[in-house]
Amino acid sequence: MQRVAGFISIVRPINAAITALSIAVAAAIAWNAGALLLDALLASIAGFLIAGFGNAVNDVFDLEIDKVNKPERPLPSGKISFRSAQIFAAILAAAGIGLSLLLHGVASLIAAATVALLYFYAAYFKRMLLVGNIIVSFLTGLAFVYGAVAVNNIGAAAIPAVFAFLFNFGREILKDAEDVEGDSAMGADTFAIRYGMRASLLLATAVYAVLVAATFVPYVAGVYGQWYLLLVIFTVNIPIFLLIIPLWWSPSVEKIRRICILLKFIMLCGIGAILVGGISP
């Protein structure tokens, strides 16, 4: 049972489910007369599997770091073996790409490119200054593009993809501030290590300020309606600043860890606001 729990944990099912949800929402707001429900479903499942691959392969390459930062993770805790994690990651990648092949060519190319980027991110780019943060944020936005492509309406993905990039870039900067101890031990060159926690808070705050300002653009432009505006203000914008601003008074690794968890729930609220904006008049 412990081994099964380890395999479930290594895919980070909540994160993978958020990816699948993002794809489904993108498909919903991009829906058109020629769209097929099966395509949207296949894309969402493939997204879950590929996200799971990314999380698993990340744990494989982060074993030594996680011994310091997150010793409870499946590999450092011994719940599953290193080799088992490698094989499991490969199976997830193959299954995700395989399902994408049932869609049209562009979707399968996006899936294959995502798998490649996730691997090279974990192996090399993660420890490079801001490069890894940008790649993860780009891939988060790409999930919306993938969902829209699955139903042949890529244009509908532009707004949520930009929002997802900004939201996750800010969160990535905070996560690096949380993981300074283990990252330093492994020689990683993150923004938090090079410039310190205060600079990381400044960058994350600036990114979220840009995001909050950007959330008003779809309403002003007439793309999304008033229900979107109300939802995004009260479930995304205000909560973001209620979490970020107090950090300036007394920053700590433990507070950042809690905030990064809460940001996941705000992300879900943001996805909900986009769904309402995309399907309501």
C-alpha positions in Angstrom: 0.0 0.0 0.0 2.9 2.4 0.8 4.3 1.7 -2.7 1.0 2.5 -4.3 0.7 5.7 -2.3 4.2 6.6 -3.5 3.3 6.3 -7.1 0.2 8.4 -6.6 2.2 11.1 -4.7 5.0 11.3 -7.2 2.6 12.5 -10.0 1.4 15.3 -7.6 -2.3 14.5 -8.5 -3.7 17.8 -7.5 -1.2 19.7 -9.8 -1.9 17.2 -12.6 -5.7 17.6 -12.1 -5.3 21.4 -12.4 -3.6 20.9 -15.7 -6.4 18.6 -16.9 -9.0 21.1 -15.7 -7.2 23.9 -17.5 -7.3 21.9 -20.8 -11.0 21.2 -20.3 -11.8 24.8 -19.6 -9.8 25.9 -22.6 -11.8 23.4 -24.7 -15.1 24.7 -23.3 -14.4 28.4 -24.0 -13.1 27.5 -27.4 -16.0 25.3 -28.3 -17.4 25.5 -31.8 -19.7 23.7 -34.1 -17.1 21.2 -35.2 -15.8 20.3 -31.8 -16.0 16.8 -30.4 -16.5 16.0 -26.7 -14.2 13.0 -27.1 -11.4 15.2 -28.3 -11.7 17.4 -25.3 -11.8 14.4 -23.0 -8.7 12.8 -24.6 -6.8 16.0 -24.4 -7.6 16.5 -20.7 -6.5 12.9 -19.8 -3.4 13.2 -21.9 -2.6 16.5 -20.1 -3.0 14.8 -16.7 -0.6 12.0 -17.8 2.0 14.4 -19.2 1.8 16.6 -16.2 2.3 13.5 -14.0 5.3 12.6 -16.1 6.8 16.1 -15.5 6.2 15.9 -11.8 7.7 12.3 -11.6 10.8 13.1 -13.7 11.3 16.3 -11.6 11.4 14.1 -8.5 13.9 11.8 -10.2 16.3 14.6 -10.9 15.6 16.4 -7.6 16.3 13.4 -5.3 19.4 14.9 -3.6 17.7 18.3 -3.2 14.5 16.7 -1.8 16.6 14.9 0.8 17.0 18.4 2.3 13.9 20.4 1.2 11.2 17.6 1.1 12.4 14.4 2.7 8.8 13.2 2.9 8.6 12.9 -0.9 8.3 9.3 -2.3 11.9 8.9 -3.4 13.9 10.3 -0.5 11.5 8.6 1.9 12.0 5.3 0.2 8.4 4.6 -0.7 9.4 3.8 -4.2 12.8 3.1 -5.8 14.7 5.4 -8.1 14.5 2.9 -11.0 10.7 2.4 -10.5 10.2 6.1 -10.6 12.1 6.3 -13.9 10.1 3.6 -15.5 6.8 5.0 -14.2 7.7 8.5 -15.6 8.4 6.9 -19.0 5.1 5.1 -19.0 3.2 8.3 -18.2 5.0 10.2 -21.0 4.3 7.4 -23.6 0.6 7.2 -22.5 0.2 10.9 -22.7 1.7 11.2 -26.2 -0.1 8.1 -27.3 -3.5 9.6 -26.4 -2.5 12.9 -28.2 -1.9 10.9 -31.4 -5.6 10.2 -31.4 -6.1 14.0 -31.9 -4.9 15.9 -34.9 -1.3 16.6 -35.7 -0.8 20.0 -33.9 -2.1 18.6 -30.6 0.3 15.6 -30.8 3.2 17.9 -31.6 2.4 20.1 -28.6 2.3 17.0 -26.4 5.6 15.7 -27.6 7.3 19.1 -27.3 5.9 19.4 -23.7 7.4 16.1 -22.7 10.7 17.1 -24.1 10.7 20.5 -22.4 9.6 18.9 -19.1 12.5 16.5 -19.3 15.2 19.1 -20.1 13.7 21.4 -17.5 14.2 18.8 -14.8 17.6 17.7 -16.1 19.2 21.1 -16.9 17.1 24.3 -17.1 15.6 24.2 -13.6 18.9 25.2 -12.0 19.5 28.1 -14.4 18.6 31.6 -13.4 14.9 32.3 -14.3 15.1 29.9 -17.3 13.4 27.1 -15.4 10.8 29.5 -14.0 9.9 30.8 -17.5 9.7 27.3 -19.0 7.3 26.0 -16.3 5.2 29.1 -16.6 5.2 28.8 -20.4 4.1 25.2 -20.2 1.3 26.1 -17.8 -0.1 28.6 -20.3 0.5 26.0 -23.1 -2.1 23.7 -21.4 -4.8 26.2 -22.4 -3.5 26.4 -25.9 -3.5 22.6 -26.1 -7.1 22.5 -25.0 -8.2 25.0 -27.5 -6.2 23.3 -30.3 -8.0 20.0 -29.4 -11.3 21.6 -30.5 -9.7 23.6 -33.4 -10.1 27.1 -32.0 -6.6 28.2 -30.8 -7.5 31.9 -30.7 -9.7 31.5 -27.6 -6.7 30.4 -25.6 -4.7 33.6 -25.8 -6.2 35.4 -22.7 -6.1 32.4 -20.2 -2.6 31.4 -21.5 -1.2 34.8 -20.7 -2.9 34.8 -17.3 -1.6 31.3 -16.5 1.9 32.3 -17.5 2.0 35.4 -15.2 0.3 33.6 -12.2 2.7 30.7 -12.3 5.8 32.8 -12.9 5.0 34.7 -9.7 4.4 31.4 -7.8 7.7 29.9 -9.2 9.7 32.8 -7.9 8.1 32.3 -4.4 8.8 28.6 -4.6 12.4 29.2 -5.3 12.6 31.4 -2.2 11.0 28.5 -0.2 13.6 26.0 -1.5 16.8 28.1 -1.0 18.5 25.7 1.5 18.3 22.6 -0.7 18.9 24.5 -4.0 22.0 26.1 -2.5 23.4 22.7 -1.4 23.0 21.4 -5.0 24.6 24.5 -6.6 21.4 25.7 -8.3 21.4 29.3 -9.6 17.9 30.6 -8.7 16.8 34.2 -8.4 16.3 33.8 -4.6 19.9 32.4 -4.2 21.5 35.1 -6.3 19.5 38.1 -5.1 17.9 37.1 -1.8 14.4 36.8 -0.4 13.6 40.5 -0.5 14.4 40.7 -4.2 12.3 37.6 -4.8 9.4 39.1 -3.0 9.8 42.3 -5.0 9.8 40.4 -8.3 6.8 38.2 -7.3 4.8 41.2 -6.2 5.6 43.0 -9.5 4.5 40.0 -11.5 1.2 39.7 -9.6 0.6 43.4 -9.9 0.9 43.1 -13.7 -1.4 40.1 -13.6 -4.0 41.9 -11.6 -3.9 44.9 -14.0 -4.1 42.5 -17.0 -7.3 40.8 -15.6 -9.3 44.0 -16.3 -8.3 44.0 -20.0 -10.8 41.3 -21.2 -13.6 43.1 -19.5 -12.7 46.5 -20.8 -12.2 45.1 -24.3 -15.7 43.4 -24.1 -14.3 39.9 -24.4 -15.5 38.7 -21.0 -18.6 40.1 -19.1 -19.4 41.4 -15.7 -19.7 38.0 -14.0 -16.1 37.3 -15.0 -15.0 40.7 -13.6 -16.7 40.1 -10.2 -15.3 36.7 -9.9 -11.8 37.7 -10.8 -11.8 40.7 -8.4 -13.1 38.9 -5.4 -11.7 35.4 -5.8 -8.3 36.2 -7.5 -7.1 39.8 -7.3 -8.0 40.6 -3.7 -6.9 37.2 -2.3 -3.5 37.5 -4.1 -2.7 40.8 -2.4 -4.0 39.6 1.0 -1.4 36.8 0.7 1.5 38.7 -0.8 1.5 42.1 1.1 1.8 40.6 4.6 5.0 38.8 3.5 6.7 42.2 3.3 6.3 42.7 7.0 7.7 39.3 8.2 9.0 37.1 5.4 9.8 33.5 6.3 10.2 30.2 4.4 7.2 28.7 6.3 4.9 31.6 5.3 6.0 31.3 1.7 5.3 27.5 1.8 1.8 28.2 3.0 1.2 30.9 0.5 2.3 28.7 -2.4 -0.3 26.1 -1.3 -3.0 28.7 -1.1 -2.1 30.1 -4.5 -3.2 26.8 -6.0 -6.7 27.4 -4.7 -6.7 30.9 -6.1 -5.5 29.5 -9.4 -8.6 27.3 -9.4 -10.8 30.3 -8.8 -9.0 32.0 -11.7 -9.8 29.1 -14.0 -13.4 29.3 -12.8 -13.6 33.0 -13.6 -12.1 32.4 -17.1 -14.7 29.6 -17.7 -17.5 31.9 -16.7 -16.1 34.7 -18.9 -15.6 32.4 -21.8 -19.1 30.9 -21.9 -21.4 33.6 -20.5 -22.7 36.5 -22.7 
